[in-house]
Amino acid sequence: MKKFALLIAVATIVSCSHDDDSKKAETTTMTNAYKAEGFVTINEGQAGFTAGLESGDRFGRDHDKIGDVDGDGVTDFIVGARSDDDGVTDAGAVYILFMNNDGTVKSNQKISMLAGGFTDTLNAGNFFGYGVAGIGDYNNDGIPDIAVSSPVAPNNSLYIIHLNTDGTVKSFVKNENIIANGLTAIGDLNGDNRIDLVACVPGSNDGGNNRGAIDILFLNDESKVMYGNTVTISDTQGGLGAGLEDDDQFGGREVAMLGDIDNDGNKELAVGAFMSNGGKGAVWILSLDNTTYNVISKIKITEGLNGFTDELTSDVNPNGTYGANFGHAMCAAGDIDGDGIPDLITGANQQYEGWGYILYLNEDKTVKSFSRINNDDGGFELNLESEERFSRSISFAGDLKGDGSIAVNFGGGAGGTGTLYTLFFRHQ
């Protein structure tokens, strides 16, 4: 069974030096940036969530807001369950969650080989729902649409699914031969009035074993990927240059479009490399040329570098993996601390129970200060289990309540059926 928690709390902010060699951090209380406003926990059979989940479904493996599907004025969510067994083992599924403005689920609709009007045939281990994204109204019918990836061959594809107002499938377009172990909508990068996507490919061997890559995907008005326009950023492509090593897994599971942080006319994209530095992990902030979308400059953020001073674990975990996996997932949530500079929310999902981080950025893209979100820090009283892997997936949920607060979803898809937490913040 999957838990879904909505949490609103005051975080702890950690001020840190910009000295790359600094390992110390001074903890202070954040008093003026935001305040907490409560939480809702949503499990199978609780708080309105009625789906039947099984252990290992990985509900919450990825998620995103998708706009108001049913026209009730409240933002709705898509949540992936990439190991759901509808039709065949690990075929995958997604859920459309119709939300109430108090954070509970009004109703939910499953989309899989056996549900929701989806008619394509998936293979065993296809992992439909590994990556999901809200993409706006692609077919201009007034209803938000979604992108869903099934990254495992022989049916590795990106589906653009046009929805009905009840969350079932009206139609879909299958874009074949696309690997997306994570998926992020990054807004309209090329100015064609359509939402563009980034497909995360952390297992890419371009330039070396598992060095990783991302593909920037542009779609036409028929919801088809324009393959010839794809921009790949990797060890050997897209202007990234030196910096990646074998097994870094650059690309992670989500990226974050931060906008033009330094006001030079080029947008900044945050990308994780969660196995960098012996599994401790790292975040790269890339400045993209505004016409080619190639990298023109980059900043690496990791333990002791460019202002991030928290200590990240490199220990072997009980599940056999190792390291904190800082940068595994992330999202952009605007200017949280009110200094006029966009901030970044990321996590280290194998740092003990799983830690979330809010990175408050400087204009030069280094870290000014940061907040921790875990069992002990941030004021959330999460009570996470030791292998919860909180922050394994992260997405910005917007103003769910319609009252000026902001919501951020954190998933932990590894234990049991999976867990999704929605944290609410209000600027002070």
Secondary structure as UniProt FT lines:
FT   STRAND          3..8
FT   STRAND          12..15
FT   TURN            20..21
FT   STRAND          26..29
FT   STRAND          34..35
FT   STRAND          40..42
FT   TURN            44..45
FT   TURN            47..48
FT   TURN            55..56
FT   STRAND          59..67
FT   STRAND          76..81
FT   TURN            82..83
FT   TURN            89..90
FT   STRAND          92..99
FT   TURN            101..102
FT   STRAND          105..112
FT   TURN            113..114
FT   TURN            116..117
FT   TURN            124..125
FT   STRAND          131..136
FT   TURN            138..139
FT   STRAND          145..150
FT   TURN            153..154
FT   STRAND          157..163
FT   TURN            165..166
FT   STRAND          169..176
FT   STRAND          182..185
FT   STRAND          197..201
FT   TURN            202..203
FT   TURN            206..207
FT   TURN            209..210
FT   STRAND          212..217
FT   TURN            221..222
FT   HELIX           227..229
FT   STRAND          231..234
FT   TURN            238..239
FT   TURN            246..247
FT   STRAND          250..259
FT   TURN            261..262
FT   STRAND          267..273
FT   TURN            274..280
FT   STRAND          281..288
FT   TURN            290..292
FT   STRAND          295..302
FT   TURN            303..304
FT   TURN            306..307
FT   TURN            318..319
FT   STRAND          326..332
FT   STRAND          344..348
FT   TURN            349..350
FT   TURN            352..353
FT   STRAND          355..361
FT   TURN            363..364
FT   STRAND          367..373
FT   TURN            386..387
FT   TURN            390..391
FT   STRAND          393..398
FT   TURN            400..401
FT   STRAND          406..412
FT   TURN            416..417
FT   STRAND          419..427
//
